[in-house]
Every structure is written in C-alpha cells, then in structure tokens.
Amino acid sequence: MHHRRMSGTTLVLSKEKEEQKMESIIAMLISALMIVESDGRADAIGDNGRAVGVLQIHPECVQDINRFSKRITPYQTERTREKV
C-alpha cells in the first residue's frame, strides 16, 4: 500500500514537472515571436497599419479570440460590444 502512494506521488510530481516544462517552452516560443515580429516593441505597427503590438496581431484576430473568451477590446465598436 505504501508503495502505491509513492507511485501516485511520483506520477503527480512528474506531471507537474512536465507541465512546467511545457509552460517554459511556450514562454520561450512567445518571446522568440515577439523578437522576430516587433523587436519586442509594444508600439510596433506593421502590415500597412493592420498588425499591431509585440506579436503583430491583426485587430480582427484579437476580436475573434475575445469573442470566444467573452472579453472586450479597444478594437471593438459599441455595436460589437453589445453582441458580446
């Protein structure tokens, strides 16, 4: 019985380590994208004024993501806010 407990604890710790590892990889990937897309500048504007911010995301993409997550952004109009 004691051995099973240790195995369960080991599995939980292993899963936590894997999640931490994945979070670290994601953070590094996002940091790399920020450097490539805008040299890390939050005020960067590209793609003829359509891409904004450190990741050079188009406002339409931000609206779609926020629509799914039920958040409102500065890019949304009053009409769009009413729909959310």
ZINOR-V253734 format. One record per run of one state. SS is the DSSP state (helix for helix, strand for strand, loop for the rest). FROM is the first residue (numbers start at 0). TO is the last residue. If there is no record, write none. Layout:
ss={SS | SS}
from={FROM | FROM}
to={TO | TO}
//
This chain:
ss={loop | helix | loop | strand | loop | strand | loop | strand | helix | loop | helix | loop}
from={0 | 1 | 38 | 44 | 46 | 50 | 52 | 56 | 58 | 69 | 77 | 83}
to={0 | 37 | 43 | 45 | 49 | 51 | 55 | 57 | 68 | 76 | 82 | 83}
//
